[in-house]
Structures are given as C-alpha cells and as structure tokens.
Amino acid sequence: MSAIRYINKILRINTLVKLRATGNPRELADKLGISERSVYEYISNMKELGAPIAFSYSHNSYIYYKDGDLVISFSHDVLDEEEEKITFGGFREWTKRFNITAEIAQ
C-alpha cells in the first residue's frame, strides 16, 4: 500500500473516531473497505504513535479518551557530502532522513 493511501486511511479513521461513528471493528472494516484484521493493525499503529484510542461498548465506536488532534507532519534533513557518497540511489538515506510522524497533539 502506498504511503498516501495509508495516511488517508489513518485520517479517515481519525475522523470517524472523533465523530464516535466507527461502529464495531467489522463495521469499521466495511466502511474503509479493508479486512477486520487490518482495522486492528491500524488501531495498533495509531496507539504506537500515541493516540489515546480505545473501543467504547457504550458508544459502539472507537473513541479518544483524551482531547487532542491528529497531526501528521513531514520534515527532512539535507545530506552532507559523505552521506551522499554512501547513498544507494538515494533510498537508504531517504528512509533515514525523511520522517513522517503522527501524534495526538494536546
């Protein structure tokens, strides 16, 4: 899956969570057009990024149990001459230097 499609899924989940409209994991999977297993993987990844997310049986939805916003940002560093020499087609250092991060901002 491309990074853009992955980020778009995270953003869609975020919107549904904020609206408390995810439904149960099976329903969320149907809304996103993915497997239920993938829902659990996305939720797990969001938790790893610091999202205070949990399933609420009373709301029948994933919810954020703390206030905040999902922030996705992009940053990069310029390679010095030595780093450019060890770069293989730009990919190795690109993966080290370009960071896409997501967090729940308080």
C-alpha positions in Angstrom: 0.0 0.0 0.0 1.3 3.4 -0.8 2.1 5.8 2.0 -0.5 8.3 0.8 -3.3 5.7 0.9 -2.1 4.5 4.3 -2.2 8.1 5.7 -5.6 8.7 4.1 -6.9 5.6 5.9 -5.5 6.9 9.2 -7.1 10.3 8.6 -10.5 8.6 7.8 -10.3 6.5 11.0 -9.4 9.7 12.9 -12.5 11.5 11.5 -14.8 8.5 12.4 -13.2 8.2 15.9 -13.8 11.9 16.6 -17.4 11.6 15.5 -17.7 8.4 17.5 -19.0 6.8 14.4 -16.7 3.9 13.7 -19.1 1.2 14.7 -17.5 -2.1 15.8 -14.3 -3.4 14.1 -16.3 -5.3 11.5 -18.4 -2.2 10.7 -15.3 0.0 10.5 -13.6 -2.5 8.2 -16.7 -2.3 5.9 -16.6 1.5 5.9 -13.0 1.5 5.0 -13.1 -1.3 2.5 -10.4 -3.3 4.4 -10.3 -6.5 6.5 -11.2 -6.6 10.1 -7.6 -7.7 10.8 -6.4 -4.6 9.1 -8.6 -2.4 11.3 -6.8 -3.9 14.3 -3.4 -3.2 12.7 -4.3 0.5 12.0 -5.6 0.9 15.6 -2.4 -0.7 16.9 -0.3 1.6 14.8 -2.2 4.6 16.0 -1.7 3.6 19.6 2.1 3.2 18.9 2.0 6.8 17.6 0.5 7.9 20.9 -3.2 8.1 20.1 -5.3 7.6 23.2 -7.8 5.3 21.4 -10.0 2.6 22.8 -13.2 0.9 21.9 -16.3 2.1 23.8 -19.0 -0.5 24.1 -21.5 2.2 25.3 -20.8 4.2 22.1 -20.3 1.2 19.9 -17.3 3.1 18.5 -13.6 3.7 18.9 -13.1 6.8 20.9 -10.3 9.1 22.0 -10.3 9.1 25.8 -8.2 12.3 25.9 -8.6 15.5 24.0 -6.2 16.3 21.2 -5.8 16.3 17.4 -4.0 14.0 15.0 -1.1 15.9 13.5 0.8 14.5 10.5 3.9 16.3 9.6 6.8 15.9 7.2 10.4 17.0 7.7 13.7 16.4 6.0 17.4 17.0 6.5 19.9 17.9 3.9 22.6 15.2 3.3 26.2 16.2 3.6 28.8 15.2 1.1 29.8 12.0 2.9 26.2 10.9 3.3 25.6 11.4 -0.4 28.5 9.1 -1.2 27.0 6.2 0.8 23.6 6.7 -0.6 22.4 3.9 -2.9 20.1 5.6 -5.4 19.0 8.0 -2.7 16.8 5.4 -1.0 18.9 4.4 2.1 19.4 7.9 3.3 16.0 9.0 2.3 14.4 6.4 4.6 16.6 7.7 7.4 16.2 11.4 6.7 12.6 11.9 5.8 10.3 11.3 8.7 6.6 11.2 8.6 5.2 11.4 12.1 1.7 11.4 13.5 0.8 12.2 17.0 -2.2 13.4 19.0 -1.4 17.0 19.9 -2.7 18.1 23.3 
